[in-house]
């Protein structure tokens, strides 16, 4: 590892909105950073009908977040943030009479099986929820989006829960994630049950943690755009054994549960109104100045593959500012009929600082992990045509079918071995790692 991403600045924590600061105060170091970021990810799905304008479109607060570190590095601490959304999750299910979906229901049936089993269609059985499991089929995901009014959250402390699904044709919802980030319409049509529906304004938040290797099945190519939709937090230094007898967890649990109850009241209030978030003219100028400068720096650096990340970082910053601002005004939501929230200069300052520091983490993911593990579309097209264990001759034959020279295939085999995308089992025989 060439560069280890630093801990987030103390200045960010000192000026956080009180609602969030009370949740992070019980932690320190990497744990505190992970609590802050996972909390922002969960909060991004807690404020219905709260939007801003960005590049001519409405932007909602929903964020995609990935925390990457080695095994046994304490990433599981993010799970406590889920408690913020659980009361809302239960609230939207209250009158749903939610249909229990078994593992078998997540696997598409053939026409014959469907007719034989006569199971209720997904469109009739699936009800509204707020917390969406990551181990779900693409068809089932569309069904939940069809029922969702104000968005959902995928939160998995083991990223390969999602990665395992994206490896399967019937469950690969990568394209859905890319579209939903920008609230673009998604649709599904299935001939087996004559079902078609379109979701015009889907919303989703994602909070994942895992090892760098677990990222690869989720984001198999930088070029497909999913990589630039995430914000990343990355570290790889060894962690000390924590005092497992401290009462920090019990105290934190109480805090998160109390905040969850407050958020439920806010959620109910926001269901009835629309609130627009705005930047001041001065903040807009600083916003444009920051991203103009950052874009120029990236284009001149060895990270010019991050152009898309910089462009989407503007969208992400606006979402973070939305969350900071509504949390700072959270007591006013239930007292006043707010129609707009103007960004506080303090929130703008710490939002810019947070995004700057998280972008350094993104660069480290890109340089130290993503370049080594994520494939170009060209490489992926070759590998996708090879079985899990294959010979050099198999690769050569695939190359002939794709008009790729033997020399290029040999070069690719060598590169993939160096990057640990494949391993050499023995002379002339290979096995895929990702």
WOVENVEN-V273888 format. One record per residue. N is the residue number from 1. OMEGA is omega in radians with two decimals (none if undefined). Layout:
# WOVENVEN-V273888
n;omega
N;OMEGA
N;OMEGA
This chain:
# WOVENVEN-V273888
n;omega
1;-3.08
2;-3.09
3;3.09
4;-3.10
5;-3.05
6;3.02
7;-3.13
8;-3.04
9;3.09
10;-3.13
11;3.10
12;-3.06
13;-3.09
14;-3.05
15;3.08
16;2.98
17;-3.06
18;-3.11
19;-3.14
20;-3.08
21;3.13
22;3.11
23;-3.10
24;-3.03
25;-3.12
26;-3.05
27;3.07
28;3.07
29;-3.11
30;3.13
31;-3.13
32;3.10
33;-3.11
34;3.09
35;3.13
36;-3.04
37;3.12
38;3.08
39;3.08
40;3.13
41;3.14
42;3.12
43;-3.10
44;3.11
45;-3.02
46;-3.00
47;-3.13
48;3.07
49;3.13
50;-2.95
51;3.02
52;3.08
53;3.13
54;3.12
55;3.06
56;-3.13
57;3.04
58;3.13
59;3.09
60;-2.96
61;-2.97
62;-3.07
63;2.96
64;-3.08
65;3.05
66;3.07
67;-3.04
68;3.10
69;3.13
70;3.12
71;3.08
72;3.14
73;3.05
74;-3.10
75;-3.11
76;3.13
77;-3.11
78;-3.04
79;-3.13
80;-3.14
81;3.11
82;-3.11
83;3.12
84;-3.06
85;-3.03
86;3.10
87;3.11
88;3.10
89;3.13
90;-3.13
91;-3.10
92;3.10
93;-2.92
94;-3.10
95;-3.04
96;-2.98
97;-2.95
98;3.11
99;3.13
100;-3.13
101;-3.13
102;3.12
103;-3.12
104;-3.12
105;-3.11
106;-3.11
107;-3.10
108;3.12
109;2.99
110;3.14
111;-3.10
112;3.13
113;-3.11
114;3.14
115;-3.11
116;-3.05
117;3.12
118;3.10
119;3.09
120;-3.13
121;-3.11
122;-3.08
123;3.14
124;-3.02
125;-3.07
126;-3.14
127;-3.10
128;3.04
129;3.06
130;-3.12
131;-3.04
132;3.11
133;3.14
134;-3.12
135;-3.01
136;3.13
137;3.11
138;-3.14
139;3.14
140;3.10
141;3.09
142;-3.12
143;3.12
144;3.06
145;-3.13
146;-3.14
147;-3.03
148;3.12
149;-3.00
150;3.05
151;-3.12
152;3.12
153;2.89
154;3.14
155;-3.11
156;3.12
157;3.01
158;-3.02
159;-3.11
160;2.98
161;3.07
162;-3.11
163;-3.13
164;3.13
165;-3.07
166;3.08
167;-3.07
168;3.13
169;-3.06
170;-3.08
171;-3.04
172;-3.13
173;3.12
174;-3.13
175;3.11
176;3.14
177;-3.14
178;-3.13
179;-3.04
180;3.11
181;3.14
182;3.14
183;3.11
184;-3.13
185;3.01
186;-3.12
187;3.11
188;3.09
189;3.13
190;-3.09
191;-3.08
192;3.14
193;3.09
194;-3.02
195;3.03
196;2.94
197;-3.12
198;3.10
199;-2.98
200;-3.08
201;-3.09
202;3.14
203;-3.11
204;2.95
205;3.13
206;3.01
207;-3.13
208;2.92
209;-3.13
210;3.08
211;3.11
212;3.14
213;3.14
214;3.11
215;-2.98
216;3.13
217;-3.12
218;-3.12
219;-3.02
220;-3.14
221;3.06
222;-3.03
223;-3.11
224;2.99
225;-3.11
226;3.14
227;-3.06
228;3.12
229;-3.13
230;2.84
231;-3.01
232;2.96
233;-2.96
234;3.02
235;-3.13
236;3.12
237;-3.14
238;-3.13
239;3.09
240;3.07
241;-3.06
242;3.08
243;-3.05
244;-3.13
245;3.07
246;-3.11
247;-3.13
248;-3.08
249;3.14
250;3.12
251;-3.12
252;3.11
253;3.14
254;3.13
255;-3.09
256;3.11
257;3.12
258;3.14
259;3.10
260;3.10
261;3.10
262;-3.12
263;3.10
264;3.11
265;3.11
266;-3.14
267;-3.14
268;3.13
269;-3.09
270;3.08
271;-3.03
272;-3.04
273;2.99
274;3.14
275;3.11
276;3.09
277;-3.11
278;2.96
279;3.02
280;3.12
281;3.12
282;3.11
283;3.11
284;3.11
285;3.13
286;3.09
287;-3.12
288;3.12
289;-3.12
290;-3.06
291;3.03
292;3.14
293;-3.13
294;3.12
295;-3.14
296;3.13
297;-3.13
298;-3.13
299;3.13
300;-3.06
301;3.09
302;3.11
303;-3.07
304;3.02
305;-3.12
306;3.13
307;-3.11
308;3.12
309;3.14
310;-3.12
311;-3.14
312;3.11
313;3.06
314;3.08
315;-3.11
316;3.11
317;-3.14
318;3.11
319;3.13
320;3.11
321;3.08
322;-3.10
323;3.11
324;-3.02
325;-3.14
326;3.09
327;3.09
328;-3.13
329;-2.93
330;3.12
331;-3.12
332;-3.05
333;-3.09
334;-3.09
335;-3.02
336;3.06
337;-3.11
338;3.04
339;3.10
340;3.06
341;3.10
342;-3.10
343;3.06
344;3.14
345;3.10
346;3.13
347;3.11
348;-3.12
349;-3.10
350;3.07
351;3.07
352;-3.13
353;3.13
354;-3.13
355;3.07
356;-3.07
357;3.10
358;3.10
359;3.03
360;3.07
361;3.11
362;3.11
363;3.11
364;3.06
365;-3.11
366;-3.05
367;-2.96
368;-3.10
369;-3.00
370;3.12
371;-3.10
372;-2.97
373;-3.05
374;-3.02
375;2.94
376;3.11
377;3.12
378;3.12
379;-3.10
380;-3.13
381;3.09
382;-3.09
383;-3.12
384;3.14
385;3.13
386;3.09
387;-3.06
388;3.05
389;-3.03
390;3.11
391;3.07
392;-3.13
393;3.07
394;3.14
395;3.11
396;-3.14
397;3.08
398;3.11
399;3.12
400;3.13
401;-3.09
402;-3.13
403;3.11
404;-3.07
405;3.12
406;3.13
407;3.12
408;3.12
409;3.12
410;3.08
411;-3.14
412;3.13
413;3.12
414;3.13
415;-3.10
416;3.08
417;3.13
418;-3.13
419;-3.14
420;3.02
421;2.99
422;3.03
423;3.10
424;-3.13
425;2.94
426;-3.00
427;3.08
428;-3.13
429;-3.05
430;3.09
431;3.12
432;3.06
433;3.13
434;none
